[in-house]
C-alpha cells in the first residue's frame, strides 16, 4: 500500500489533518503522522518506508532524501520550497512540489497587520499615523503580493508593484501602479512589502544600496525569507536613519543588537507565522495531499519545482 508521511515539527491544525487523511485514505493510501518531533533523526527514520512526504517548514535535506528508499514525491505545504534539497531530490528521481497560493491571504493579512501595528506605535497608547494615502511598494507580485495589494487598497494606500516576471497589464488591471525597476520602487515608496523567494539571485539582495533609496519615513516589511535580507545593511540603516523601521516575520541573526538599540522601530514575530492560520493550514495541507494523489495515480506534475 502507498504510504504518505506528514512530517511536521509545527503540526497542522487538527481539522487540516482530518482533511488530509480523508484525501489520502479515499485514494486507498495509508497516512502516517510524525507531528511535533524534536530531532531531525526522527524524520530520517520515519521516511525510510514511505512513498510520499508532506512537510511545512521542515528540512527535507539530503539526509532525509537519501533515507527515503521508496520515496517518489515531496510536497511542501506552502509557497516557498528552499527547505527541500532540490538537487538531491532530482538526483534520486524524486519529484518536489509546493502548493502556491494556498497560504497567500494569511501571509498578506499578517503583512498589513504588522504595518498597522507599527503605524499605531505598537498600540502603546500614543498618537500614531494612518496607512491611508501612504505609498506601498510590493516587491514581487505573485499570489501573496496580489493579496497584499487587494487589502492595502482597502486601507486607501497608494499601491505600486515591481515584478520582472509579471506583465505590466496584469499589474495595472488590479488597480496597482506598475514600476519598471526595483530601484524606482524603493525610491518611491514609504512602505515596502517583500515577497521574493530565496535563491542565488535574491539572497542578501535587500541591501543598503536599495533600502537607502526609500523616502522618509521608511518601513521595510519582510514576510518572505531571512536570506534575502543583508542584515548588516539593515543595521546600518537603523544607525543612519531615525525614520527607518523594519518589521519581520523571520527572526534576524542580529535581533538582540537591533532590539537593544532600535526597539521603537523594530518588530519581529515570535516565530515565522505568516501561514499560521487555520484556513491556511487546511488549504495548503489538503492541496498537498491532492497533489500527491494526482501524481501517484495520474502522473500529474503541475506544481513540480525541480524540473
Secondary structure, DSSP 4 states (H G I P E B T S, - for coil): --EEEEEESSPPPHHHHHHHHHHHHHTT-EEEEEES---HHHHHHHGGG-SEEEESS--B-HHHHHH-TT--EEEESSS--TTB-HHHHHHTT-EEEE-TTSSHHHHHHHHHHHHHHHHTGGGSSS----STT-EEEEES-SHHHHHHHHHHHHTT-EEEEE-TTS-HHHHHTTT-EE-S-HHHHHHH-SEEEE----STTTTT-B-HHHHTTSPSSEEEEE-S-GGGB-HHHHHHHHHH-TTEEEEESS--TTHHHHHHHHGGGEEE-SS--TT-SHHHHHHHHHHHHHHHHHHHHH---TTBS--
